[in-house]
Structures are given as C-alpha cells and as structure tokens.
Amino acid sequence: MSEHTVSIPTFSKVWVALLALTAVEVFLAYEQVPTLIMLTALIGLSVIKAALIIGYFMHLKFERLSLFLTLFPMLVFCILLMLIFLGDATRIPHMRPGA
Amino acid sequence: MSTHAAAATTSASHWDGGHSPYATNSKKFGMWLFIISDALTFSALLFAYTYSRVSNPDWPTPFHFNPSIIFSSVMTFALLTSSLTMVMAVHSMNQGNRKAAARWILATMLAGATFVGLHLTEWLNLINNEHVTPASNPWGVPLFGATFFGITGLHMTHVVIGIIYLGIICQAVMRGKFKAEDVEVAGLYWHFVDLVWMFVFPLVYLMSAKI
C-alpha cells in the first residue's frame, strides 16, 4: 500500500547492500574469474541488486500484488524470449570461412 | 441468499470500477508502464551486445582495472548515491517538507551530473586517446564501438533527461506547486535509470576488464 512508508534506516541499509554487491562484482572482475562463471555470477548479483532497487527504492514491495503481476511476468517472459537467438550466435564463429 | 453474498463479494472487488485496482494514481501507473517498455528496449540492446560478443570470439577487453574499472566504479557509486538522495526527497515530500525535498532533489541532480561528467570524460578519453569510434577501433572488432557507444549513449541520454525532469520538478516544488506523488513518479524514473546501469556496468565494463 502506498500509505506504508519505509524508514530512513531501511533505505540506508539497502544502499549499503547495493554498494557491497557492487564491490563483490568489481572484485570478481579483478580476480579474472573464467568467463562463464563470471557472467553467471554478475547476472545473479545484478538481479539481486535490481530486486532491491525495485522493491525498496521504487516501493514495489509495498504496492498491491496486482500491480506487480500486471507488470513483471510479461517483462520476464519477453526477456527470456530474447534468449532464443543466442544459439545462433554460438554457431556463427564456426560458419566463418577459415574458422 | 448465496447470490446476494456473491454480489456483495463482487462489489468489494478491486476490479469493480470506480477506483484504481492497483491503488495507485494514474501518473504512477503510466510511469510504470513506460519503465517496463523502456526496460525491454535496454534488454534488447544488451541482448544484441551479448549476441555480437558471443559470435566474435576475439572480442576486445580494453578496460584496464586502473583506471577504467575504478573510474566506472566511481560512476556507479555516484548513481547509487543519487538513488538514495532521491528516496530521501520522496520521503521529505511525503512528510510535507518541501524545502528539504527540493534540497534532496538538487543533491540527486548533482550526483547525476557527476555521473554524466565522469562518463563524458571517459568517452572523450576513448575517442581521442584510444581512437575508438562507433564504426572502428584499434582492436579489430568494429562492433565493439557500436555496442559500447550505443548502450552507454542511450543510458547517458536517459540520465540527462532525468536531470532535466528533476530540474522541472525541483523548481515547481520550491514554488509550492506539484504534489508528493509527482516527486514519487519522477523518483521512479530516476531509480529506473540507476537500475539499468546495474546491468550495463557489469556486462559492458566488468566483462571487458583486463588486469
């Protein structure tokens, strides 16, 4: 409900959590983790950060569930649909002349 | 009797008309719809980038930890902090403190401007010193420049529009115009810009880091 107000300490905690997760990401880049593990870890951490921003800063955690259900399932579905093309991308390097 | 009870439940439904089923005002719902469609634009761009990258095994990794990654980490810090000040602006406005709200919005704009300033410095360094353009670069994969400037350019455009948007909201708040919900809707947009960077930063910078 929009009447619900989040307290200032909560915002600060979310901000600190976001900074900490960013620090972990930068540390992973510094350690030069293998690409696939790196990508999985970065996407995972970024989704957590996105959830924190959407839930607390954008207040969605305190809105009616129907608003979330109207907006997000279709967004996630459309983003997952875009994955269809990635299979082709992995084949292209093998189709180049001289590859 | 049972039909009567059923009628009573229906009229209590959120979807019965007469008020918003989402318990939000229409501006906020409109901004949410815009954010979802804009999120799809950015995800399409990031997927195009991923596609180009996977299909080019010799993709360049030009971002040295010092200075590029440290530089972009500072940019991330500026943007995350601007989200915190924006939340504080909405909080102050909800409590009816317009003066504090205007000050927090100004702080948000300042952090956003810092982000754009740092980003432009980085762009100019890439263009002038490393000779990267949208069509060519010294590392052999021309798509690198197209995806890099395309994604970060669209994001920077959003930040600049956000600063202008907040400027308009800020002067209105100082003059006693607009309500708390208007600041909240502007906040939604600003947080979204921050949110997009949370994906651009790891995918474009950290995945191309070189120690």
HADDOCK unambig.tbl for C-alpha pairs under 7 A between the chains (distance, minus, plus):
assign (segid A and resid 11 and name CA) (segid B and resid 84 and name CA) 6.90 0.50 0.50
assign (segid A and resid 15 and name CA) (segid B and resid 84 and name CA) 6.61 0.50 0.50
assign (segid A and resid 26 and name CA) (segid B and resid 206 and name CA) 6.82 0.50 0.50
assign (segid A and resid 29 and name CA) (segid B and resid 206 and name CA) 5.49 0.50 0.50
assign (segid A and resid 29 and name CA) (segid B and resid 209 and name CA) 6.25 0.50 0.50
assign (segid A and resid 30 and name CA) (segid B and resid 65 and name CA) 6.93 0.50 0.50
assign (segid A and resid 30 and name CA) (segid B and resid 211 and name CA) 6.68 0.50 0.50
assign (segid A and resid 42 and name CA) (segid B and resid 202 and name CA) 6.29 0.50 0.50
assign (segid A and resid 46 and name CA) (segid B and resid 198 and name CA) 6.02 0.50 0.50
assign (segid A and resid 46 and name CA) (segid B and resid 199 and name CA) 6.12 0.50 0.50
assign (segid A and resid 50 and name CA) (segid B and resid 195 and name CA) 5.87 0.50 0.50
assign (segid A and resid 53 and name CA) (segid B and resid 195 and name CA) 6.81 0.50 0.50
assign (segid A and resid 57 and name CA) (segid B and resid 87 and name CA) 6.28 0.50 0.50
assign (segid A and resid 57 and name CA) (segid B and resid 191 and name CA) 6.93 0.50 0.50
assign (segid A and resid 58 and name CA) (segid B and resid 188 and name CA) 5.61 0.50 0.50
assign (segid A and resid 58 and name CA) (segid B and resid 191 and name CA) 6.64 0.50 0.50
assign (segid A and resid 64 and name CA) (segid B and resid 22 and name CA) 5.96 0.50 0.50
assign (segid A and resid 64 and name CA) (segid B and resid 23 and name CA) 6.94 0.50 0.50
assign (segid A and resid 66 and name CA) (segid B and resid 22 and name CA) 6.26 0.50 0.50
assign (segid A and resid 67 and name CA) (segid B and resid 22 and name CA) 5.52 0.50 0.50
assign (segid A and resid 71 and name CA) (segid B and resid 36 and name CA) 6.91 0.50 0.50
assign (segid A and resid 75 and name CA) (segid B and resid 36 and name CA) 6.74 0.50 0.50
assign (segid A and resid 79 and name CA) (segid B and resid 43 and name CA) 6.73 0.50 0.50
assign (segid A and resid 86 and name CA) (segid B and resid 51 and name CA) 6.02 0.50 0.50
assign (segid A and resid 89 and name CA) (segid B and resid 51 and name CA) 5.45 0.50 0.50
assign (segid A and resid 89 and name CA) (segid B and resid 54 and name CA) 5.76 0.50 0.50
assign (segid A and resid 89 and name CA) (segid B and resid 55 and name CA) 4.74 0.50 0.50
assign (segid A and resid 90 and name CA) (segid B and resid 54 and name CA) 5.94 0.50 0.50
assign (segid A and resid 90 and name CA) (segid B and resid 55 and name CA) 5.68 0.50 0.50
assign (segid A and resid 92 and name CA) (segid B and resid 55 and name CA) 5.50 0.50 0.50
assign (segid A and resid 93 and name CA) (segid B and resid 55 and name CA) 5.52 0.50 0.50
assign (segid A and resid 93 and name CA) (segid B and resid 56 and name CA) 6.54 0.50 0.50
